[in-house]
Structure formats: structure tokens, C-alpha cells
Amino acid sequence: MPVLVGFVVMLGMLAVVPAGLGLVADPALARVRRLWPVFAIPGAVCLWLPRGAAATALAACYALGALLLAAQAPRRLARTRSARPAEIALLTALVTPSVAALALVAERSGHELFGFGLGVLALTVPHFHFAGFAAALVAGLVCRAGDDGATGRFAAWSVPLGTLLVLAGYFVGDLAELGGAVVLTAGMWAVAVLSRRTARRPGPDRVTRILLTTSAAVLVATMLLALSWALGEATGLPHPGLTWMAATHGVGNALGFACCSLLALRRLQDRTVPKGRTA
């Protein structure tokens, strides 16, 4: 696996997923979060091993953790019985790491799953940690946290839908993936609007405002790159290559969007949740 992609995936496994789970007030997810290092550390180690049996076994360990997390989605749905947009986005976030884990097991074993090349599988892993888990989680949280208006509902619906359409595009073709990229970009830009709106409200401190503003600005740029790539793939027009996309779109979404958004949401929760209560 390329070094840059490996570092981005490690960030998703070891930091972004547990940090995101810590923002959801759900005791069941808190238990998964406590267990998460048991699965994430082997998953991180497998990224730096040569493809083969050892790397595959460690990747499978991570896949078990991702499946444990995905199993919380139907259980949470049964408990909440809610189809509100924010809840749909949160449920999507719980499922998407399992897609990344499946791709990881295939890539580490050297198996071209469903006919996809190993390079595509390697990039699928960070994509479903960040454009999947982080994007859906943040969309759901910003909608649930106080902007349940039209923009919030649009973000919470369109990010999961766009993620699903992009996944379907892997199998259907480039035009379907382009459609998914358009929907996902619209949803992510709605998240950027909500983040900027939150930053301008009274209440957030200076650091939190900077984190939210950075997240919003990065999303505008990185999703333009995603659109240009998807359009180029569908039409044959010149567009960035996968290596360039990993270094710009991938790193930008990981550091500028996911990390900044989760840190900002953590800081906002710490200011509003009384001490001694679970965030």
C-alpha cells in the first residue's frame, strides 16, 4: 500500500473512528469504542506488511471490528425507531467502515475483489473512512446539534445518498459514479455551510471557530477536485490522476475536514455538556 495512503488510513482507523464514536451519546457505541483499539491496531500494522497471509490475518481482525460496529446500526434503529435525516446519516456512518475493511482484506491478500485492481481497492479504504464514516457522522451531528432546518436535513440526506451512489458507481459505471459525486459534493458543501454558520454564532471560542472555518474551506476545494476527477472519468476530459487525488483530495479531507470537524464538535460538546455526563 502506498505510504501516503497508509498514513491516511492509519489516521482513520486509530483516531477518526474512535473520536467520532465518542461524539455520539450511545452507551452501546461507547462499548465498541473501548474495544476499538483491539481491532484498529492490528489493522494499522497490516498496512505496512507485504501482501500475504500475515497482512491478511491482521486486516481480517480489523474487519471483525468494523462488522461489530456495523451491527450496531440495526440495533440502534430498533431502539430509536427514527428515520429522521440526522439518524440516517449516523446509521450510515456506522456501516461504512465495513466497506473499507472488506476492501482492505482483499487488497492485503492480493485479491482483485469484484474485478477491481489492487490500487482501486487501496484507495477505497480511506475513501470509506472519510467520505463515508467521517462525512456521514459530521453531517448527522451538525444536523442533530441545532440546524435541523432545510440545509441540515439536506446535508444529512445527501451525504449518505451520495456515498451509496458512489459505491453503486463502482459496479454500474462511471456515469453513476459521477452522479454520486455530484450528490455527495452537494451534501458536503451543505456541511461546509453549516460549519461556517456555526463558527459565526456567539458561543464557540476562537480555536473552535478556526477549526470550523478551516473545515468548511477545505471541503469546498477537495470536493471540487472530486467532481473534476469523476467528470474526467465519465467523459474522458483531462483530470487529476489517482496519485494526485490521494495527495490533495485525500489528505485534505482527512486532515482539513475530518480532524478539524471532529475536534471542533468535541470542543463544542465540552462547552455544553455538564461535567460527569457522557457526550
Helices and strands as residue ranges (DSSP letters): H 3-11, I 12-16, H 17-21, H 27-46, H 53-80, H 85-109, G 113-115, H 118-127, I 128-134, H 135-144, H 150-172, H 174-200, H 206-235, H 242-245, I 246-250, H 251-251, I 252-259, H 260-272
